[in-house]
Amino acid sequence: MTYSLVWDLDSIFPGGSHSVQLEQRLTKLKEQSKHYHQSIEKWAPENDADYQELQQILALQGEISDGFSQCSSFINALSSADTKDKKAKILSGDLFSLLPAIQLAETIFTKKLTEISEDNWQSLTTLPVFKSIAFRLNEIRRDGLRLLSEQEENIINTLSLDGLNAWSSHYDTIVASITIPFEEAGQLTELSAGQAFNRMMSDPNPEVRATLFHEWEKAWSEKAPLLADTLNHLDGFRLSDYKLHGVTDFLEKPLNYNRMQKETLDVMWATIQKNKQPFIDFLTRKAQLFGKEKMDWQDQDAPIILGDLKEKSYCFDEAAAFILENFEKFSPKMATFAKEAFEKSWIEAEDRPDKRPGGYCTELPETKESRIFMTFGNSINEVATLAHELGHAFHSSVMWDLPSLDREYAMNVAETASTFAELIVADATLKEAETAEEKINLLDTKMQNAIAMFMNIHSRFIFENNFYEARQKGLLSEDEITELMLEAQQESYQNSLGTYHPHFWASKLHFFIDDVPFYNFPYTFGYLFSMGIYAYANEQGSDFEDQYIALLRDTASMTSEDLAKKHLGVDLTKPDFWQAGIDQVIKDVNEFMDLTEEYIK
């Protein structure tokens, strides 16, 4: 089977940036928002005895939410696939200009929910029509207690268009201007940020990696003054918003968003911190295999090629076949879904200039589809990335029949399904290994994820935590931000590397996302949570699929702690669960250390 490397966007809205259907949907969204506001304005909870009006408001709210997501995903897809698409940037502005009116209506609605007496509220949430969304309604009512007046909330939301949202968009504009010069075989080429990153982190030639890393750091350092302004003002706006709402702890919002207790987060990081040494040993051993005393930053994801090993390469069709075959072993429904994604061209994988770096999966709730963005580079890493994003898409697919409110799962559990899919592929490749050299190569590939979760992402969390602490006292210079990044990396890696990436803060999109603060610890949570699910799946065998889908369907209707208790029978506030997941990874480290011992003598 031959699958397209370019995604199909015309089936969503034909015509790209100039789509007439998109313009029509934006117009309808504006009309729906106006009707939504009017319905909420006239809604009097005390007069809505059977709550028919409330049901209608919630139904319209769901239509607006789905419509906004549909348009946003499409416009973002256009920008990702072609960073020079200026019309897409304008369309994004048009879409987000609708937000203040929607948010004002949401404010009025939420405040009215808080005015309902506690007795009436308890009666309301036990009615059959509301029972399934009671968890989300309670969350909305809780958050409503922090709201300012309608006028004040409207002012903040309106100003955020040219504040929080604008600074995030400004980051994309700067990134689009970045190119990385690279000379090969006497020919100089200009690589996009995405192309340069893939080559820098995975090329088997250490000189290529070192050269590209030098140019990479140089490119981001040149943009650092602009990016420092961007980060200062983006997070400054967010901190001001927190202050106005009486939020004194900048971790409160991300924890609430991820439906996690602070105790769970602290225990997770503390358990990881106690287990750093095996991963430092792994990095040191890998450096030794490269003929170095310590690991250099750009070598962390580089392949280990020993003996006569020819590293396995996958074309896109081979990657698809491999993923489908191994998804089938765990979940036939997962495999069927992934096959549909390939056949319907839901995946943008072509390696070409002017694409945004990185990868993601985005939802299209009105057509009950997803789209996956990445730049496929034929290595096992890209196969893992592809499986990861398909895991996200599968997660969404099993929830399309649920009410809109019950589909709003948080980032930490979103990363669970994706990492689970990635684990399937990683273990499948290991089982096919025929030689020690091949197994070493694949164990290293699998370990790259663990190193990212326990070391790199930990450094991101430390950096962001320290940046927010400092930003509360005033603006930071580009040098101060860079120093914070370097210190965070040294702390997380426990000074075990030979070189670091001081301008990582500038190159990482996640620090500049406007809707989700602390876009880091949920990855590590999802990774370890998926380790628990994966172990459970291997124990359950054929009974696992339906249990797994049941867990995914609950991800937006309970806390992370309750989800783990209900479906896995574990307590996330205790170190035992986290230690069990880390122990699974340490087994891979120990096997890697045993297999590589003879290569460093």
N, C-alpha and C positions, 0 to 999 in steps of 0.2 A: 504493500500500500504506500502511495506517495501522498504526503500531507503538505499543505502550503506552509511556508515559513512566514507568510504575511497574513495578519488577521483580517477578518471580514468585519468592517465597521458599517458598511452600507446596509446590512440587514437590520441595523439599529436605527440609523437615520441616513438615508442615501444622500450623497453629495458632499460629504466631508464638512469642511468649515462653512460651506455655502448651502448647506442643506435647508430646503424649504420646510421639511417636516420638523426639523429641530426648531426653527423659528416659530412654527405653529405650536409646538409643545411648550416653548418658553412663554408664548402668549397665553396659552391655556393655564399654565402654572401661575401666571400673574393673576388671571381671573379667579382661579381656585383660591389663591391666597387672600384675595379681597373678600370672597364669599366666606372663607374661613374666619376672617377677622369679624365680619358682620355677625356671623352665627354665634361667635363667642361673646361679642358685645351684648347681644340681647339675651344670652342664656342666663337664667336665674336658677341656680341649683335648688333653692327652696321651693320653686314652683314646678320643678321637673320631677313629679312624683314617681313616675315609672322609668325615669332616666332615658326616655326615648331620644331626647335632644342630645344628651351626652353621647349616646351611641352614634348618632349622626355626625357629631363633631369629631369623634375618634376615627370614624370611617374616612372623613374628609382629610383629617390629619395624616392618615396612612397613605392616601392617594397623593398628597403633596410631598410627603417624605419620599415615596417611591419615585415620583416624577422628578424631584430635585436630584436624587441619586442617579437616575437614568441619564439625565442631561449632564450632570457633573462627571460621571464616568466616561461618557462619550467625548466630552470636550477635553478632559484630561488625557484620554487616549490619543486624541489628535496631537496634542502638545508633546506627548511622550514620543510618539513615532516620528515627529518632525518638529524639532525645537525652533525651526525658522517659520513655523506656521503662525504668522502675526494675527490672522483673523481669529484663530483659536483663543489667543490671549484676550482679544476683545470680547469674544463670546463668554469667556470665563467671567469677565467683569460684568457683562450683562446679567448672567445668571446670579452671581453673588450680590448684585444690586437689589435682588428680590428678598434677600435674607432679612434686612431690618424689619420689613413689614411682617414677614412670617414670625420672626422672633418676638415682635411686639404682641402679636396675637397669642403666641405661646406664653408670654409673660402674663397676659390678662387671664388666660385659661388656667395657668398654674396657680395664680393667686386666688382664683375662685375655688380651685380644689382645696386650697389650704383653709378656706373659710367654712367648709363643710364641717359640722360638728363631728367629734370623734365617734359618737354612737351611730350617726348616719353614715359615716365613712365605713365603719365596720360592716354595717348592713349592706352598703353598696358593693363592697369588694367581695362579699360572699354570694352575690347574685350570680347565677350560671353564666350570664352573658359577659360578666366582668372577671369571673374567677380566674380564667386562664391568663389574664393580663394584670392580675392584682399586684404581683411583685413589682412590675414596672410602674403601675399607678402609684404605689407606695413610694417608689424612688422619686417620682416627679413631685409628689406632695412634700417629701422631705426636702428636696432641693428648693422648693418654693418658699420655704421658710427663710431662705437667705436673700430673696429677691428684694430689690429696692422698689420705688414707685414705678408705675408704668412709664411715665415720662422719662425718668432717669435711666431705666433699662433701655428704652428706645434710643436715647442719646448715645449710650455706650455702644449699642449694637450698630448704630449708624456710623459712629466714628471708627469702629473697628474695620470698616471697609477700606478706609485709607490709613488704617493703623495696623492692627494685627494681620489681617488678610493681605494687605498691600505689601508689608515687609516680607511675608512668606513668598508672595508672587515675585517680589524683587529678587529673591534668591535664585529663582528659576531663570530670570533674565540674565543674571550674572553668569550662571553655569552655562547657559547657551553660548556665551561668548568665549568660553575656554576651549582651547585646543592644545594638544601636547605634541611638540615636534619629535619625530623619531626617524632616524636614518638607518636604513637596512639595505645591504647590497649596493651601497653607493647612491641610493635614492632616498630623498627626504620626503616624508609624508606628514600630514597633520592629522593626528588622531583625535576623535571626539573624546570627552571625558570617559564615556562608557567603554569605548574601545581600548583606551589606554589602561583603564583599571583592569579589565579582563586580562590583557596581555601582561601587565606588570605583576599580577598576582599568580599567574598560572604558567607563564612561559618556562619551559625546561632549562633554558639558557640563563645562568646566573648573571651574566653580563647584561643581557637584555633587561632582566628584572631590575638590576642596579641602575642602569641608565634611565629607564623609564621612571623609577622611583625618584631619582634626582630631578628629572624634568617635572614630575608630578608635584613634588613639594614646591618647586620653584613657581609653577603656575598658580598654585593656590596661595602661596605667600604673596605673590604680586597682587592678588585680589583681596588679600586679607583686610586692608583698610575698609573697603566697601562691605565686606562680609562681617566685620566687627560691628560696624554701624547697624547692619541688618539684624544681627543677633541681639545686640544691646537694646534696640528699640522694639523688636518683636517680643522678647521676654520682659522688657520693661513695661510694655502695654499690658501683658498678662499679669504681672505683679501688681500693677495699678488696679486692674480689674478685681483681683483677689482682695486687695485692701478695701476697695469700695464696698465689697460684699462681706466684709468682716472675716475673711479667710486669712489666718495668720501663718498657717503651715502650707508651703507651696507643694507639699506632697499629698495634701488632702484631696485635691481634685483628681490627680492621676490615680490615686488609690480608690476613690469612689468610682471613677470611670471603669477601672478594672475589677470592681466589686471584690476588693481584697482588703484584708485587715493589715494594719501596719505590722502587727506581730508576725504575720505570715511572711511579709517582705523581709523583715529583719532576720527571721530564722533561716530563710532561704540563703541570704547573702552570708550570714555567719557560718552556715554549714559549708558553703563553697569555700569561704576563707580558710577554714580548717583543713581543707583538702587540696590546697594549691600545689603542694610539693610534687605529687605524681605528674602533674601537667607541666610543671617547670622542668622536671626530669625528661619528659617527652620532648619538649622544645629544645633542650640542650642536646639530647641524643640526635634529634633531627639535624641540628646545626652541625654536629660532629660528622654526620653522614655527608654533609655538604662541604666538609673540610674546614669548618669554622669552630671557634670555641663557644661562641654564643649566637643565638638566632638573630638575624636581621629582620626588621619589620616586613620587608617585601618578600621574604622567603617563607613566611608562615604557611601560605597556601600553595607553595611551589611543590610540584610532584617529586617523589623520591624514585629515582631510576637507578636500580642496582643491577649489576651483572649484564646479561644480554636482554633485559626486559624491554619490550616494546610496549609503551603505555597504550592501553586500550583506548581507541577513539570511536566515537559514535556519531554518525550522521543523524540528522533530526528524525528520520524515519526509523532508524535503529533504536534511538532513544525511546521513541514512542512505543515500539514493539516490546522493548524490555520493561518499560513501566507497566504496560497493559498486562503482560504475562505475570508480573509479580504482584500487582494489585489484585489480580484474580485469585491468588492464593489466600489472601486475607479477606477480601470482600468482593464478590462478583458484582455487586451494585456499584462499587467504587470503580471497578474496571469498565463497566458499561458506561458509566458517566464520563470517564476519561476518554473513552473511544469516541463518544459524541463530541467532546471538545476538540479532538483532533480532526474529526471528519467535517465538522462545521466551521473550521478555521477560526477558532476562538483565541488562537495564540499568535502573538507577534514575536517572532524569534530571529528574524533576519539580521545578520551582522552588516551594518551599513552606517555611513556617516549621518550626523545630525539627529541621532537618537539620544534620548536622555539615558544617563547611566542607571544601573540597578534593575530591579525586577519587582513586579507586584501583580496582585490579582484584584480586579475591581468588579463590583456587582452591578447588574442591570435588572432591578426588581420588576420592571414593567414587562419585560420579555422573559423573565425568569431564566436569565443566562448570566455568564461571567465572561470576562476577557482577561487574558494573561499577557503581561508585557515582560520581555527579557531580550537579551542578545545572546543567542546560542553559539557556543564556541567549540562544540564537538568533544569536550572533555567530560569525564565522569562528574565533575563539579556541576556542569551545566545540566546533566541528566538529573542530578539531585535537586537543583534549583527548579527544574521543570516539574518534578514530582511534588516539590514543596508547594508550588503555586496551584497545582491541580488539587492538592489537599485542601487549600483554602476554598477553591471553587466547589469541591464536593461538599464541604461544610455548609456552604450557602444553599446548595441544591436540595439538601434534605430538610430545609426549613422554609422553602418557598410557600408552602400551604399554611404557614402560621400567620397570625396577625402581625402587622408591621412592628408593633411594639415588642413582640416576642422574637423578633429577628435581629434585634439590636445587641448582638453579643460583643463583648469587649475584646481588646487586642490580645490580652494574655491567653484567653481560651481560643481565640482565632489562631494563634500560633501553635496550638496543640495539634489540630488536624493536619496542618501543613508539615510540622516536624514529624508527626507519625508517618505520613506518606514518605518523607525523606528517609526515615529509618528503614522502611520496607526495602527501598532501593539499595541503601548502603549494605544491609545484611545480605541481600540477594547477590550483590557483586562479590562479596567476601566468600560466599558459598561456592561460587564458580571459579575461584582462584585455583590455579593448577601448580604454581610454584611458590616457594618462600618469598622470592622477590616480588611476585605479583601480589601476594597477601600483604606484604609490608606496604606496598604502594596503596592498596585499598584501605588498609587499616589507617594509614595516614590521612587519606581522603575523608574517612569517617570521623577521625579525630579532629579534623579542621573545624567541624561544627561545634564540638565540645570546647575547643580552645576559644572559638568566637564567643560562646555563651559564658564561659567561666572567667575569661581573661579580657577579651576585647570589649564585650558588652558591659562587663563589670567596670572597666575603665570609663566607659561612656556614662554610666550611672554616677560614678564618683565625680567625673568632670561636671556633669549637669547639676548635681547636687551642690558642688562648690561654687559653680558659676551663679546659681540662683542666690546662694548665701551672699556672695560678693555683690551681685547686682542690686540687692536690696539697699546697699549703701551708696550706690552711684554707678556711673558708666565705667566700663573697663576698656583699656586700650587693647589694640590687637596683640601687643606683646604680652600683656597680662593674661589674655585669654589663651594664647599659645602656651604660656608657662603653666597655666592650670591644666591644659590638656596633657602636657608632658609629664607633669607630676602625677596625674591620674593614671597614666599608662605605667609609669614606674611603680606606683603603689600596687596596681592590679597585677602586673607581671612580676612583682617583687624584685625589681631591678635585674631580671634574668636575661633581658635582651641586650644585644650589642648596639642596635640602633632603634630609634622610635620614630613616630610620625607626628611631629608637633602640630602640623596644620590639619590634622585629621578633623578637628572641629569644623574647619572651613569646607572640607570636601564632603561631609556627611549630611545628606539631605534631612535625616531624621531630626537634627537639632533645629531645623528651620520650618518644620511643619506647624501650621497654625491651629489645627483642631485638636491634636492629642499631645499634651506635654509629657515629657519623660517617655519618649518612644524607644525605650531600651529594656528595662527590667521585665516587661511582659514577654520578650523573646526567651529569656532564660527561664522564666516561669513555664512557658509553653513547652520548652525543650524538656525540662525535667518532668513536667506533668505528662507529656507524651511518652516518656520513658516508662512511667508507671502504667500507662494504658497499653503500651507495647508488651510489657511483661505479662500483663493481665490477658492480652489477646493470645499470647503463646500458650497460656495455661488453659484458656477456654476453648480454643480450637474452633470448630464449626458453629458454636453457639455465640461467637463473639460479634458477628456483623450486626445483628439487631440490637445488641446491648450498646455497641459503639454508636450507632445512629441515635439511639435513645439518649445517650449522653450528649451528643452534639445538639440535639433538639432542645435540650434543657439549658444550653449555655447562656441564654439571654434572660432566663427566668428565675435565677437564683444566684447567690453569692458563690465565689470560687470555692470557699470552704464547704458550703453545703453541697455543691456539685461533686466534690471529691468524696465527701462522706456518703452521699447517696449512691454513687455509681462505682466507687472503688473501696469504700469502707475505710478511708484513711483520714487523719487529722493533719491539715496543712500547717497548723501552728506549732507542730512538734517537729524536731529535726529528723525523726526516723524516716519519714517519707522521702525527704530530700537526700538523706544519706544513702538510702536504698538506690535511688536513681544514679547518684554519683558513683556508687560502688559498681554499678553495671558498666559505667564508662571506664573506671579504673581497670576492670578486667581486660578491656581492649588495650589500655596503656601497658599493662603487664605483658600481654602477648606480644605487643610491638617491641618492648624492651628485650624480651627473650629472643625474638627472631632476628633482631638487629645486632645482638651482642657480638657476633663473629665478624661484623663488618667494620668494627672500630678498633680491632686489635692490631 
